[in-house]
Amino acid sequence: MSNTDDNKLRLDKWLWAARFFKTRSLATDAIEGGKVHVNGQRVKPSKIVQLNQEITIQIGFMEKTIIVKALSNQRRPFSEASQLYEETPESISKREELKEQRQFEPQIHAGRPTKKDRRLIHQFINKKN
């Protein structure tokens, strides 16, 4: 891990280096959109990240609560980037619980049926007659 000078690193850059977002602009948009909280507070992209801070990140259905363990301003492979943080046990159990709940929810299909869907619909209707 390459520590930055004086251990000062912007939140958007750290989230990018830790591989939560593909680009810094996506990280900035998420922070400005209220999807990222530091110690329970909504923050700006320029917030300075410090060790042992608790960061909550919401990406789609997934919400992770992590603790900052190291600082790096370089984007490294996932194996190295995952050493920058540690996910809390409560966050892991909550994500697993939500994952199980989503499996049992009905799948909503939006838009027109595909060719395969139409065949299945016609097949189902013809069986009833």
C-alpha positions, 0 to 999 in steps of 0.5 A: 500500500502506498501511503499518501503524503501526510495521510491526506486522501480525498474520499472519491479517490480512495473509493476509486482506488479501493475498487468500489467504483470504476471511475472517480467521476462515478464515485463523485456522483455517488457521494453527491447523490447521498449513496456514501456516508462517513460515520453516518454523515452525508459528506462531499467528495473532497472529504479527507479519509482517515484510518478507522473511519466507518463508510457506508456505501450503497450500490444498487441493492447492495449496501456495505459498511466498511472500516478504512484500514489503509490509504492508497491513491493508486488503483491496484488489483482487487487482491491488494485493494481489498486490503484497504478496508474491512467489511463489518460482520453486521454488514455481511450478515445484512447483505446475505439476508437481503440476498436471500429475500430477493431470491424469493421475490417475483421477477418483474419483466418490463418491456415487450416479450422476447421471441422465446417468451412469445413461444412459451406464451403461445405454448401455454395457451395452446395447452389449455385449449 
